[in-house]
Amino acid sequence: MAATSKEHRLSQHVYATLQTLSCSLVEGLYLREADSMQELLCTPSQHRTDILAWICSSICPSLSKKLPSLRSKDPISLSQELAVFGQEMMLCRTDDLDLITGRACPLRQLWFLEQLLTLVPDSVDSSEDSRAGGEGLLKELFCPEALPHLTHALTPTLNPWPSDIRGARKGQRSLPSRPRGEEVAGVTALLESTLAALEQLHDQCVFLRGEEASPSRFSVCALRVAVSDLAQMMSVFSRVYDTDFRSYCSRDPPSLRSHTHIFSTVHRLLTACNTELEVLRQVSEVSVCLSDTVNEVHSDPCYWSHGHKHTLCEYIHTDPRLHKHTLSTQLEHLTKRYTEFLSLHHGTDSKLPLTEP
């Protein structure tokens, strides 16, 4: 537990030092928790390697020209170069690659970063300047000339004004001057024009109309958080683009061929094929419907014979003559039966002559 608290204190101290030195790699992160700071400083990542390279370049400016070329060629060479620099500063060995890449224990990494930051010239100057400024302020505050003022400040009276200012203000009384009519008219006109402009601007801003109904619709705090997140993502993307994507994006664009009419021909043939397949599908559906209709005609009893309804097959079997006679023969047979029926009703055996039309 003590080790964890010490790691948290070191993480906060290193992160605060980086912000004081105006490190561009921590700008826009807005980290508040010690765990997030420790994860940033002690977890293997390209961002942590860039922070370590920035610290080393700040200590030795000649590395700022050498490290970018190593980063683009081989990350292992960059780690080895940083390990060599750490050995020159007598802070690590050349084989301490785990310490450089962020795979060592967090306490050792934080101690290493803290020792490196003490070697940055700006951090030394700023600490010395703050120390010198504090000492100068204390000397000026406790000098013999300022002791009476300090004592008077610790035990103030009801009227803390100095004697010369009290004497100058003793006979004075500030009376508010009445504004003139022209000034009142001018201020009133200015206020009215400002109010009209604000009302017109309120009508144009759609997101402000429903503020009473939904106050959380537009929030300055949420906008600030969104902008900070966007800035962080853009900074991360720019680093990834510089390290990984730049070599791919610098290639020449592909050349387009001139045989584009092949695609239109293939599209036309595919459209015709789809049309034919649709026609075949409809023909298949019509064939199925005709088969169902024929089956219904053969199975439904719709034909009368001998006082009963029969299906088509039964009706054909009950009257075998339907297989033998043609239509003309059936008409002659029907005419003969009709003539016999009439002769029975007239009481004669003669047949009525029929004329063909």
N, C-alpha and C positions, 0 to 999 in steps of 0.2 A: 504493500500500500504506500509505503514511504517512497519506494522507487517510482511508483506511478505518479505521485504528486511532484517528485523532482523532475520527471520527464515532462510533465505539464508545465512546470515553471520554466524549464529550459525552452520548451516549444514556444511559449508566449514571448520569452525574451528574444529568441532568434527571429521570430516573425515580426516583433515590434522593431528590432534593429534593421531588418530588411525594409520595412516601411519608412523608417527614419532616413535610410540611405537612398530613398526614392528608387527602389528596385522596380523596374517596369514589369517584371514577371509576377509580382504580387499585387499590382494595381488592379482594382476592380474585383478582387476576390471577396472582400468584406467578411472575413472569417471571424467568428466570435467565440467559438468553443475551442478549448485546448485540444480535444480529440481531433478536430478537423485540421488544426495547425500541425499536430504530430503526424497525421496521415499524409499531409502535403510534404512534410520535410523528411519523413522516414520511410515512405513507401516507394519501391522502385517504379519509376516512371520517367518519361522524357521531360516532363516539367521539372522534376527534381534535379535531373542532370543539367538542365538549362540554368537553374538557380545556382548550382554549384559552379558551373562554368562562368557565370556572371560574377560570382564572388572572386574566383581566381583571376579573372580578367581585370577586376577592379584593383586587386592587389598588384598584379603585374600586367600593365597595359599591353606589353608585347604579345601576350597570349590572345588578345582580342582578334588578331589577324590569323593566328594559327589554328585556333579551335574550330571556327566555322568550316574550314576545309576538312578537318578530321571528322566532324559531325556528318558531313554529306557523304564521306567515303565509307567509314567504318566506325560504328559506335564503340567497338572494343578498343580501337586505337585511341579514341577520345578518353575512355576510362583509364587507359594506361598512362596517357599524358597527364591527366589530373592526379594520378597516383604519384607520378614522378615529381610533380609540383608540390604535392603534400610532403614528400620525403625531403625536398629542398627546404620546406618550411619547418622540418623536424617535427611533423605532426602525425605521420604515418609512414608505412613502408611501401615499397613499390609493388609488393604482392598483396596489398590490402585492397583488392578489387571489390570485395564485399562491402567495404566501407564506402567506396566511391559509388557503387551502383545502388546502394540502399538496402542491402541484404544483411547487414550487421545488426546488432542489438540497437534499439532506439536511443538508449542512453549514450552509447558511444558515438553514434551519428550526431546527436545534438551537441555533445561536447566538441566534436570535430568542427561542426559548423560554427559554434560559438568562438572557438579559437581562431578560425579563419576570419571571422567578422571583426575580431579585435585588430587584425592586421590591415584592414581597409583604411586608407588614409582619412577618408571623410569621417568615419566613426571615431577615430582618435581625436581629430580636430574638434568634432562636435562635443565629445565628452570633455575635452580640455576647455573648450570655450564655455560650456555650461558650468563647469567647476569654477573657472575664473570669474564668470559673471556672478555666480552665487557668492563667492568670497568677496568680490568688490561690493555687492549689495549689502552684505553684512557689515563690512568696514564702514560704508557710508551711513548705515543705519545707526551703528553704535559709536560713531565718532563723537567727541566732546561737544561739538557745536550742535549736533542733532539730539542730544540727550534731553534738553528741556522740551523740545517738541514731542519726543517719544513719551516722556512722562505726561505731558498734557493730553496726548492722544489716548494714553491708558486710563487717565482720569479726566474725562471731558466735563466741562461745565455746561450750563444751559445755553449760553451764547458762545459758540466756539470761534466767532469771528475775531481776527486780530484787531488790535487797538486802532490802527490807522484806518482799517476798513470800517470799523464801528463808528469812528468819528465822522467819516465821510458820508455814511448812510444814516446818521442819527437824525438829521433834519429833513430827510427826504422821505416822501411817501408816493409810491407809484399809484397813480390813478389811471384807470382804463380810459382811453380816449374813445369818444363816441365816433362811430363811422359816419361818414357823410352819406347823403342820399344817393349821389352818383355811384359811390363805391358799393352801396347795398344793391342798387339796381344791376351793376355789372356782375357782382358775385351771384346774384339770383339768376341772371341770364346764363352765366357759366354753369351753375348747378343744374339748371333745367336742360341745357344742351348735353351735359354729361349724362344725366339720367336718361334722356332719349337715346343717346348712343349706346348706353348699357342695355336698355330694353331691346334695341335692334340687334345687338350682339347676342343677347340671351335667346332671341327668336332664331337666330342662325345656328346656335350651338344645340344640336338635337340631344346630345348626351346630358345636358343640364336641365331638360324639361321634366324628366321623371325623377329628379333628385329627391323630392319629398317622398315619393312612393317607394323608391328603391335607393337609399343613400349609399349602398355599397356598389352601385353600378360603376361609378367613377371614383377612384381613390388615388390620391397623389402618392401615398405610400406603396400601393400596389404597382403604380407606374414606375416608381423608383426601383423597386425590386425587379420588375421586368427588364428595365433598361440595364441594370447591373448584370442580370443573367445573360442578356444579349451580348453585352460587352465581354463577359467572360467566355461565352461560346465562340465569339468572333476571334478573341485572342488565342484560344486553344486551336481553332481551325487554321489560323494563320501560321501557328507553329507547326501543325501537322502538314500543312501545305508546303512549307519551306523544307521540311525534312523528308517527306515521303512522296508528295504529289507533283512537285515542281518538275522533276525529270520526265514524268509522263505527259504533263500539260505542255511542255515545250516542243513536242513533236509536231511535224507538219500535218495538216488535215488530210484525210484520205481523198483521193481523186475519184470523182464520179464518172462512170462510163456513159457513153452516148447511146447505148443500146437499151433505151428505156421503153421502146415500143413493145419489147417482149412482154413486159408486165401487163400492158393493156391487152395484148392478144391472149395471154393466159387468163386474164380476168374475163374477157369475153367468152372464151371457151368454157370456163367454169360456170359462168352464168347460163350458157346454153345447156350444159350438162344438168345443172340444177333444175332448169325448166323441163327437160325430158324426164328426169326422175319424178318431178311433180305430176306430169301427165301420166306416167306409169302408175303412180300411186292412185290417182283418180280412177284409171281404168280398172285397177284391182278392186277398188271400192265398188264401182258399178257392177263388176262381175259378181262380187259377193252378194250385192243386192238382188241381181237377177236370179242367182241360184236360190236365194231365200224365197223369192216370189214363185219360182217354179215348184219348189218344195211345198209351199203353201197351196198352190193349185192342185198338186197331186194328193195332198193329205187332207184338205178341207172337203167335207161332203157338200157339194153344190149341185149335183145332177140327180133329177128324179127318174125313177124307174120302178114300175110295179108298186106305186104308192109309197116308196121310201126314197130317202136321199142317199146318194152314194158318191164316193169319190170318183175321180176320173178313171183310175185303174179299175175299180169295181164296176163302174158303168160299162167300160169296154168289155170286161169279161162276161157280164150278164147278157150282152147283146153281141154275139159273135159276128152278126152281119155287118157291124161297123168296120170289121177288118176287110170285108170282101167288096162291099158296094162303094161305088163312087158317088159323087154328089148328084149326078144326073139320075142314077138309078134310085137313089133315096128319094129324089123329088117325084119320080114316076110312081114309086111305091106309096108315097104320101097322097098323091093325086088319086090313086086307085082306092085307097082306104076312105078318102073323102067322098068319092062317088058312091061307094057302097053305103056309107052313112046316110047320104041324101035319098038313095033309093029305098032304104028302110022306112024313112019318114013319109015318102009319097005313096007307099004301098004298091009299087011296081017293081018288076025285076029288070026293067030296061036300064041301060047305063046312059047317063047324060053325056052328050058329045062335048068334048073339050077342044077348044081351039088354042093352039100355041100362039103366043104373042110374037 
